[in-house]
Amino acid sequence: MKNEFLKLFLIMSLLATPLASQAQEDTTTQTYDKTDIVKEAGEFFGAGAEGIADVVEKIFKERGRPNAFIKGEEGSGAIGIGARYGEGNLIIKGVGSSKIYWTGPSIGFDAGGNYSKVFTLVYNLPSFDVIYQRFPAVEGSFYYIGGVGVNYHQSDNIILAPMRVGVGLRGGVNVGYVRYSKKKTWNPF
């Protein structure tokens, strides 16, 4: 009986070691590394992405490796009360991609309009359906001819880090939310 127990213990020990290293390997294979993100964002933004590597470096230091990202475009405007409308593709590592839309109202000391290309790093997203919700957003921005801006939106454990390169003239501070959905809508609420 002792020999059988010892054999079973040895077999379990040998099996546990590869499982532990495989679990660690699975988390890195299911997330994007910094090189991949800088390449994707650089290709997406093109010539306007001069400072994108620095912005990505900052986000990776603060948040780590994302498991998804969104590439899209948005337009927004405000005179005290504002609205934003966007659309793009959500890509989850190892899962695939899906079309996504977002809208959101804002209120604050904010005026002007802008059009931006948006590359959003997404953290802790287990599936496509989980992103279809509202994410609180507080923004302070000043868009002029161009530049890269980034802020964070969080709901429960899901964190979004949208990076924007845009054109327009808009300045101010506002609060609101961004709602992601499967279907396009003109209702910002």
Protein Blocks (a to p, Z undefined) as FASTA:
>chain_A
ZZmmmmmmmmmmmmmmmmmmmmmmmmmmmpccfklmmmmmmmmnmmmlmmmmmmmmmmmm
mnopafbdcddddddddehiacdddddddddehibccddddddddddddedddddddddd
dehiabfklmnccddddddddddfbccddddddehjbccddddddedddedddddddddd
fbdcfbfZZ
